[in-house]
Amino acid sequence: MVTKEELLRPEMNEVVKEVREMRMKISEECGHDLNRLLAYYQKVEKEMRESGKYKFVDPEPFREKLKATKSSDDKAAD
């Protein structure tokens, strides 16, 4: 986890600046179109997953999460 002090270092500011520039460049390449941007990031994710070079944690499926929340709410009501 990054501390507040680390975020305030000049080197970190350069990293943040570079990340923002790259995000803007990708957005420009997609014509600032949200659907094209989403498709681009999904394509990149697929390529990264297929490469086997990176580990991904799949999010808990929404319905399962909803069921868990409902069941906790029901127990709390008792």
C-alpha positions in Angstrom: 0.0 0.0 0.0 1.3 3.4 -0.9 1.5 6.0 1.9 0.4 9.6 1.7 4.1 10.7 2.0 5.1 8.4 -0.9 2.4 9.9 -3.1 3.7 13.4 -2.4 7.3 12.6 -3.6 8.2 14.3 -6.9 9.1 10.9 -8.5 5.5 9.7 -7.8 4.1 12.8 -9.4 6.0 11.9 -12.5 4.6 8.4 -12.5 1.0 9.7 -12.0 1.6 12.2 -14.8 2.8 9.5 -17.1 -0.1 7.2 -16.3 -2.6 10.0 -17.0 -0.9 10.8 -20.3 -1.2 7.2 -21.4 -4.8 7.0 -20.4 -5.5 10.2 -22.4 -3.7 8.9 -25.4 -5.7 5.6 -25.3 -8.9 7.6 -25.0 -8.0 9.8 -27.9 -7.2 6.7 -30.0 -10.7 5.4 -29.2 -12.2 8.8 -30.2 -13.2 9.3 -26.5 -16.0 6.8 -27.2 -16.8 4.9 -24.1 -17.9 1.7 -25.9 -14.7 1.7 -28.0 -12.6 2.4 -24.9 -14.3 -0.5 -23.0 -13.7 -2.8 -26.0 -10.0 -1.8 -26.1 -9.5 -2.6 -22.4 -11.3 -5.9 -22.7 -9.1 -6.9 -25.7 -6.0 -5.9 -23.7 -7.3 -7.9 -20.7 -7.9 -11.0 -22.9 -4.4 -10.8 -24.4 -2.8 -10.4 -21.0 -4.8 -13.4 -19.6 -3.9 -15.5 -22.6 -0.2 -14.7 -22.2 -0.1 -16.4 -18.8 2.4 -13.7 -17.7 0.0 -12.1 -15.3 -2.3 -13.3 -12.5 -5.9 -12.1 -12.3 -8.4 -12.3 -9.5 -11.9 -12.7 -10.9 -14.5 -10.6 -9.1 -17.2 -12.5 -7.3 -20.2 -12.9 -9.6 -22.8 -10.2 -9.0 -25.7 -12.5 -8.3 -23.7 -14.5 -5.7 -22.7 -11.2 -4.1 -26.4 -10.1 -4.1 -27.5 -13.4 -2.5 -24.8 -13.0 0.2 -25.9 -9.5 1.0 -29.6 -10.5 1.1 -28.9 -13.3 3.4 -26.9 -11.1 5.8 -29.7 -8.6 5.8 -32.3 -11.3 6.5 -30.2 -12.6 9.4 -29.8 -9.1 10.8 -33.6 -8.6 10.7 -34.1 -11.7 12.9 
